[in-house]
């Protein structure tokens, strides 16, 4: 059985070899989807340790990027279990992007990997995306959900501009909007006009699943 605590610690220590070896062994043991989700949560907890160590000055930006790649690879290993394999039907579509003025994509990429594993089609606009890019893509693909990511405080302003632009284009009511990143709070979400906010990718995916009727 997978030792979740050890997995969390291994992610926190950026021990890629141990994380991937443990997860491959775990997947080979035919776990349930619920057990695989627990493994994802343990990896997320490890990412929180990485974030704390970064704030304390023990880890640097390169470590954060490595941690993001490590988590993406970990989820890739778990995908056959949490995503139901290639035969899984699409549960919904998400247009995702980091908003104008912000170049961070670690959180966005983690959310993307987890959402894809959960059966969503994710259209990733990339970083530093103006409101118009979101509006154009929403009109083009008619997604269920729009996800906006940002790490800098100024991203909140861009998120509000994007929601306002979607309103002006007459498509705001056609989608659910979730915002994510360090600066987002309930107050910010209310001010921006989003339907939900999260600072945790796993929680964000759960919210999106609720919106499309996946328990």
C-alpha positions in Angstrom: 0.0 0.0 0.0 1.2 3.5 -0.8 2.6 5.5 2.1 0.9 8.8 1.5 3.0 10.6 4.2 6.2 9.4 2.6 4.9 10.5 -0.8 4.2 14.0 0.5 7.6 14.2 2.0 9.3 13.0 -1.2 7.5 15.6 -3.2 8.5 18.2 -0.6 12.1 17.1 -0.9 11.9 17.1 -4.8 12.9 13.5 -4.8 11.6 12.7 -8.3 13.1 9.3 -8.5 11.3 8.1 -5.3 8.0 9.8 -6.2 7.7 8.3 -9.7 9.0 4.8 -8.6 6.5 4.7 -5.7 3.6 5.8 -7.9 4.4 3.3 -10.7 4.4 0.6 -8.1 1.2 1.9 -6.7 -0.5 2.0 -10.2 0.7 -1.6 -10.8 -1.2 -2.7 -7.7 -4.6 -1.9 -9.4 -5.7 0.9 -7.0 -9.2 2.4 -7.0 -9.8 5.8 -8.4 -10.4 7.1 -4.9 -7.0 5.8 -3.7 -5.4 7.5 -6.7 -7.1 10.8 -5.8 -5.6 10.4 -2.3 -2.2 10.0 -3.9 -2.8 13.2 -5.9 -3.8 15.0 -2.7 -0.6 13.7 -1.1 1.4 15.1 -4.0 -0.5 18.4 -3.6 0.4 18.5 0.1 4.0 18.0 -1.0 3.7 21.0 -3.3 2.4 23.1 -0.3 5.7 22.2 1.5 7.7 23.3 -1.5 5.7 26.6 -1.5 6.5 27.1 2.2 10.2 26.4 1.7 10.2 28.8 -1.2 8.6 31.5 1.0 11.2 30.8 3.7 14.0 31.3 1.1 15.2 27.7 1.2 13.9 26.9 -2.3 14.3 29.1 -5.4 12.3 29.7 -8.6 14.1 26.9 -10.3 12.9 24.5 -7.5 9.4 25.7 -8.0 9.5 25.0 -11.7 11.0 21.6 -11.0 8.3 20.9 -8.5 5.6 21.8 -11.0 7.2 19.4 -13.6 7.5 16.7 -11.0 3.8 17.0 -10.1 2.8 17.0 -13.8 4.8 13.8 -14.3 3.3 12.3 -11.1 -0.2 13.0 -12.4 0.8 11.5 -15.8 1.6 8.2 -14.0 -1.7 8.3 -12.2 -3.8 9.3 -15.2 -4.9 5.8 -16.2 -6.5 5.4 -12.8 -7.9 8.9 -12.2 -8.8 9.6 -15.8 -10.3 6.2 -16.6 -7.7 5.8 -19.4 -8.1 6.9 -23.0 -11.6 5.6 -23.3 -12.9 8.1 -20.7 -15.5 10.4 -22.2 -15.1 14.1 -22.1 -17.0 15.6 -19.1 -16.7 19.3 -20.2 -14.5 21.9 -21.7 -12.4 24.5 -19.9 -10.7 27.6 -21.5 -7.7 28.3 -19.3 -5.1 31.0 -19.2 -2.8 33.2 -17.0 -4.2 36.7 -17.2 -2.6 39.8 -18.7 0.5 41.1 -16.9 1.3 37.8 -15.2 3.9 35.3 -16.6 3.4 32.5 -14.1 2.2 29.2 -15.3 3.1 26.5 -12.7 -0.3 26.6 -10.9 -2.1 26.8 -14.3 -0.2 23.8 -15.6 -0.9 21.7 -12.5 -4.6 22.5 -12.7 -4.5 21.7 -16.4 -2.9 18.3 -15.8 -5.4 17.4 -13.1 -8.4 18.6 -15.0 -7.4 16.6 -18.1 -6.9 13.6 -15.8 -10.5 14.1 -14.6 -11.8 14.0 -18.2 -12.0 17.7 -19.1 -10.8 19.0 -22.5 -8.6 21.9 -21.5 -7.8 24.7 -24.0 -4.7 26.4 -22.6 -4.3 30.0 -23.9 -0.9 30.4 -22.2 0.4 33.2 -20.1 -0.1 37.0 -20.1 -3.4 36.7 -22.0 -5.5 39.8 -22.6 -9.2 39.8 -21.9 -9.9 39.8 -25.7 -8.1 36.4 -26.0 -10.5 34.9 -23.5 -13.5 36.4 -25.2 -12.5 35.2 -28.7 -11.8 31.7 -27.5 -15.1 31.5 -25.5 -17.0 32.6 -28.6 -15.2 30.1 -30.7 -15.3 26.9 -28.6 -18.3 27.7 -26.2 -16.7 26.0 -23.2 -18.5 25.1 -19.9 -15.9 26.8 -17.8 -13.3 29.6 -17.9 -10.3 29.3 -15.6 -8.1 32.3 -14.9 -4.8 32.0 -13.1 -2.5 34.6 -11.6 0.2 34.9 -8.9 0.8 38.6 -8.8 -1.7 41.0 -7.1 -2.1 42.9 -10.4 -3.6 39.8 -11.9 -6.7 40.5 -9.9 -7.3 43.6 -12.0 -6.8 41.7 -15.2 -9.2 39.0 -14.0 -11.9 41.7 -13.4 -11.2 43.2 -16.8 -11.7 39.8 -18.4 -15.0 39.1 -16.6 -16.2 42.6 -17.7 -15.1 41.9 -21.3 -17.1 38.6 -21.2 -20.1 40.5 -20.0 -19.8 43.1 -22.7 -19.5 40.3 -25.3 -22.7 38.8 -24.0 -21.1 35.4 -23.1 -20.6 35.8 -19.4 -23.8 33.9 -18.5 -22.9 31.0 -20.8 -19.9 30.0 -18.7 -18.8 29.3 -15.1 -15.7 31.3 -14.1 -13.1 30.0 -11.6 -10.1 32.0 -10.6 -6.9 30.6 -9.0 -3.6 31.7 -7.6 -1.9 33.1 -4.5 -3.7 36.5 -4.3 -7.3 35.2 -4.8 -9.7 35.4 -1.8 -13.4 35.3 -1.4 -13.4 39.1 -1.3 -11.4 39.3 -4.6 -13.7 36.7 -6.2 -16.8 38.7 -5.3 -15.2 41.9 -6.6 -14.1 40.2 -9.8 -17.4 38.6 -10.4 -16.2 35.0 -10.7 -18.3 32.0 -9.6 -15.6 30.4 -7.5 -12.0 30.8 -6.5 -9.3 28.4 -5.3 -5.7 28.3 -4.3 -5.6 24.5 -4.6 -5.6 22.8 -8.0 -7.3 19.6 -6.7 -10.1 21.6 -5.1 -10.5 23.6 -8.3 -11.0 20.5 -10.3 -13.6 19.3 -7.8 -15.5 22.6 -8.2 -15.4 22.2 -12.0 -16.6 18.6 -11.7 -19.6 19.8 -9.6 -20.5 22.4 -12.3 -20.7 19.8 -15.0 -22.5 17.3 -12.9 -19.7 14.9 -12.2 -19.7 13.7 -8.5 
